[in-house]
Amino acid sequence: MDLVFGWRSATLLTAAAVLVPLAFALLVTLRNRLANRTLALLILVLIGVFTPWLIGFAGFYDRWRWLTFLPVAVPLLVPAVLRFYVTALTTGALPPRWRWMLLPGLVEFAFQAVSFCLPLAAKDRWATAALPIAGPLFAFALVASFGWHVTASLRLLRRYRLSLNNAISDEGRFAARWLATALVTFAFLWSVWGVVLLWDWLWPLGYTGLMWLYLLIAAVALFLAIEGWRHATDPFPTLAMLEAAGQPTKAARDWSTQARLWADQIAEAGWVRDPDLDITGLARRLGTNSGYLSRALNEGLGVNFSTFVNDLRCRFVVEAMESGSSQDVLALALDAGFASKASFNRAFRAATGTTPSAYRARVSKAEKVRPSSVTRRHTDRPPPTSGA
């Protein structure tokens, strides 16, 4: 029988042709090495998942029947390796007991590998007897595994993002938003995958009926690989570093007064204009430690580090607008210390309740508006009574 590469095989082959070089590039990237190698492994596992459909629609199984049980598709490895990537990127290490997390995938691989090595006649009999039982078991295990690992990854990411806000001024420059998008994408894939597997078990969809699921898997793999490569060399701070930097101290102090004094000093010095500013660096400039600064902001002003810094940056932008600056709004934002337009827009709306363009339009019409909340937040207070 001749091989035929129709649109199904061609589409999956094109996806694989893009994914393999990206996986290799991640393998040789030196920065964030553990996380990038884990992502490369995840990409290769996803390629393996849709490979049987790639070669099946081309006629490989019809021409070479001994390819039955070819041990390349191991879906049960996907949830665990996804969690490894999230954990490695946020903590710099694999999760505890990570070897045990691989066990379901290794069992699935062993089942395929042993079955693949059987003589052809025995393999045919074994496929008829075992697949109706093993297929649903592996499917239910996949759904449960996805639920467990995605939930654990989301919990870790939430902790990471909270720590970023307490120690870094622009969490958008790091893993948080990218990882959140990736996990939401996989949660969607998990729900679709689970429903399809359950449906196929109760009312078989057939080989062509499942094709769109594997196209979706290939699309998710491409998204993960491209976005992962874009963020491969970003300087992600580890969770331990962030939590240590943002850990409050237990010393008794008038944190409200201290916070106001430091806010005045920071605003006057313009330190927040540094886009790489973090809580450790700012504490060093103030002549204190990150624990004292964190507590002053949290208890004294009721804000985290990210909100405090970005409010001051927005204040600089507002003052520039109200003083009649002709600079573009984005130029003002970059000069104030924002690293991107997206992070500036989010912070400005949170601080003032409106968009930068709308605020500038109000100023340009010479309307007499009240000072924005971002201007009031650190200025409408009694004068300091003691030194820092």
N, C-alpha and C positions, 0 to 999 in steps of 0.2 A: 504494500500500500504506500502511495506517495505521501510525502509530508505537504501540508497546505497551511500557509501562514495567512489566515484571514485577519479581519480587523481586530478580533479579540486577542489573538496571540500577538499581533503587531503592537497593539496598545500596551499590553503588559510588558512586552520586550522593550519598548521605548522607555517605559518607566524604569525597568531594571538597568537599562543602559545609562540613565541619568543617576540612579541611586548608587551603583557600584563605585564610580569615581568619587562621589561625595563621601561614601563610607571610607574609602582609602585615604582621602584628604583628612578626615577626622582622625584616623588612626595615627597619622604622622604629625598632627598638631601638638606642639610641646606645651602650650599653655592650657590649663584645665585638663591635663592629660587623662586622668582617670575618668572624668565625666565624658570627654570626647570619645574615648575608646569604648565606653559603655554605650554611647549613642551609636557609634559605628556598628557595634554588635546588634543593637536593636534594629537598625536598618537592614542588616543582613538577615536577621530572623524574619522580618516582614517580607523581604524578597523571597525567602524560602516558603513563606505561607502561600504566596500566589504563584509560585513556580509550577506546581502541578497543573494549574489551569492554563498557564502559558504554554506548556508542552503538550497538555492534553488536547486542547483545541487545534494544535498543529498536527495531531495524529501520532504522537510518539507512543502512547500506550497501545494504540491499535497495531502499530508496526512492531513494537518490542514489548510484548506482554509481560516480560520479566521485570519491567519497570514498576509493576504494581508494588505498593508499599515503599516506594523510593523515600528514604528518610530525610526529606528536606523541609517539609512543612511541619513545624512544631509550634502551633499557636499558643500552647500553654507556657512557652518561654516569654511571650510578649509582655504580659502584665508585670512579671517579676523584673525583667530587664528595664522596663519603663520606670519602675520605682527605683532601681539602681541608679538610673541617670539623674532623676530628680534629687535623690539623696546625695550623690556624688557632687552635683553642681552646687548644692546649698551647704553641704557640710565638709566636702573634700574627702569623704570616705564612703564606703559601701555600708548599707544598713546592717545592724547586728543580725547574726544568724542568716546571712545572705545565702549561704550554701543550701540551707534547708528550703529556702524560697525557690530554688531551682529544681527541687525534687519532682514536682508534678510535670514540668517540662521534660526532665530527664527520663521519667517513666514513659511519657508519650513517645519520646525518641527511641527508647529501648524497645517498645512494642513494635514500632515501625521497622527498626533495624533487624530485629530477630525475624520478623515476618518476611522482610525483604530477602533474607538469606535462604529461605525455604526453596526446595525444588519447585518448578513451575506448577506441576500437578497438585502438590500439597498446598502450595500458595493459593491456588484457586479455591480449593476446598476450605482452607482456613479463612479466606476473605468472606466466603459465603456464610460461614458459621460465626465468625468473630465480629465482623464489622457492625451488624445490627445491634450488638450489645456494647461494643467498645465505643462506637461513634457517639451515641447519646451520653455515655459516661464522661467522655472527654469534653463534650459540648457543655454539660452542666458544670464540670470542673472549671472550664474556661470562664463561664459567666461568673461563678463564685470568686475565682481568682482575680478577675478584673475588678469586681466590686471591692474586694479587700484591699488590693494594692492601690487603686485609684483613690479610695477614701483615705488611706494612710498617707499617700503623696499629697493630697489636698490639705490634710491636717498639718503636715510638715511645711508646706508652702505658706500657709496662713501664719504659722509661727515665724517663718523667715521674713515675711513681708512686715509683720509687726516690729521685728527687730531692725529691719532696714529703716523703717520710719523713725525709730528711736536713735539711729546712729548715722544715717546717710541722708543728705539733703535732697537727692533726686533718685528715688528707687526705680524710676522708669529706665535708668541707664543700666540696670542690672537684671538679674534673672527673673524677677518677680512676674512682670506682665507677660513675658514670653512663656514662662513655665505655666502660668495660669491658662493662657490660650491653648497650649499643648495639652494640658490635662483635661480641659473642657472638650477639646476635640476628641480625645481618647474616650472620655465618658460618653460622648455621642456615639462613637464607633462601637463601644461596648454595648450600649443599649440596642443599637441596630443589629449587631452581630448576634446578641443573645436572642432577640426576637426571631431573626432569620433561622438560627439553628433550631429553636423550638418549633417553629413552623415547619421546617424541613423534616423534623423528626415525626411530627404528627401527619403532615401532608407533604410528602416528598416533592421538592421543587425541580429535581432533575439537574443535570449538569449545566445546561444553559440557563436555567432559572436562578442558579447561584452566581452567575457571572458578574452581575452588577455589584454584589457584595465584595468580590475580590478587586473589582475596579475601585471601589471605595477604599479598600485597604491600601491599594497602590497609591491613591491620591493622598491619603493620610501620611503614608510613608514619605512621599515627595515633600509634603508640607513640613514634616518633622525634620527631614534631612536638610532642606534649604534654610529653614529658620535656625536650626541648630548650628549649621555652618556659619551663618551670619553672626551668631553670638558666641562662636567657638573661642575667641580670644578676648572676650570681655573680662575685665578684672573683677570677677565675682567674689565679694568678701564671704568668708565662711560664717556659718551660724554662730559658732563659738566666739569668733572675734566680735561679731555684732552684739551678742548678748553680754559679753564682758565689757564692751565699750559703753553700753547703755544701762548697765546695772546700777541702780540707785544705791547710795550709801545710807547708813543708818544714823548718821550724826544728826543731833538736834540743831536746828538752825531756822532762822526766819527766811524761808525759801521765797516767799513772795517779794520781800524787799530785795533780796539778793538777785532774784531773777530780773527785776526791773533795772537794777544797777547794771547788770551784765548786758541786758538788752540795749540800754543806752550806749554802753561802751562798744558793743558790736556794731550798732547802727552807725555810730560816729566814725568808727575805723573802716567801715565798708568791707569787712572780712567776708560777708556773705556773697560778694561778687566773685569769689573763687568757685568755679563750677565743680571742683573736686573736693570741696569742703566736707569733712566728716566731723563727728562729735569729738573724736580724739584730737584732731588738729585744732579745732576751735577751743577746746579746753586748754590745750597747751598755750595758745595765744593769750588766753585769759589768766594764765598762771594758776590754774586749778587742775582737777582731774575730771575724767569723763563721768564718773559716778556722781560727783557734786553737781556738775552741769546738767546731767540728765534729771536729777531730782528737782533742781531749781525750775527747769522747764515744765516737768510733769506736775509738780505740786504747787509751784509758785505761779505759773501762768496757765496751767491746765492744758498744755499742748505737747505734742511730741517734737522731736528735733526737726524732722522734715517740715512739719507745718510751721514751726517757728522761723526757720531759715527762709522758706519760700514766701512767708508773709512779709518778711523784711525785703526780700527781692522785689515782690510786687509793690511794696511801698516806694522803692526807688523808681520803678516804672511809672507809678501814679504821679509822683512828684515831678518827674521829667515831663509827663504829658501836661500837667497843670501849669508848669513853668513855660509852656509854649514850645517845647522841643519839636523840631521838624523831622527828627529821625524816624525811620520806619519802626513800627511796634516791635517786630522781631529783633531788630538791631538793639532796641532798648532792652528787650528781654535778655538777649545774649550778654549785653554789657552788665546787666544786673546779676548775672551768674547762672542763669538757666542754661541747660545744655541742649534743649530741644524745644521746638514750638509746641509739641504735644504736652510736655510737662508744664510749660509756662501757661498754656490755656487752661489746664486743669487747676493749677494753683491760683490763677487770677480769678477764675469764676468762683472758687471756694472762698477766696478772701474778700471779694467785692460783691459777689452776687450777680455779676454781669460779665460779658465778654470784653476782651481788650478793645476790639473795634467799636463796640457799642459805647464803651467808656470814653474813648477818644472822640467819638462823634458828639457826645454830650459836651465835652470840653471845647471842641471846635466851634460849637454853637454859642459859646460864651454863656452857658447856663450857669446859674449860681447853684451849685449842688453842695450838699453836705459832704464833709470829708468821708472818704470810704472807710469801711471797717478795717481794712488793712492798715490805713494811716492811723486810725484811732487805737488799734489794738495795743501798740507799744508806746504811744505818745500821750494819750489822755489819762494821765495819772499824776499824783502829787510828785513834786521834785524829790530826788533822792536825799536821804538824811545821813547816810554814812558811806564810806568808801567800800570798794569791792573787796 
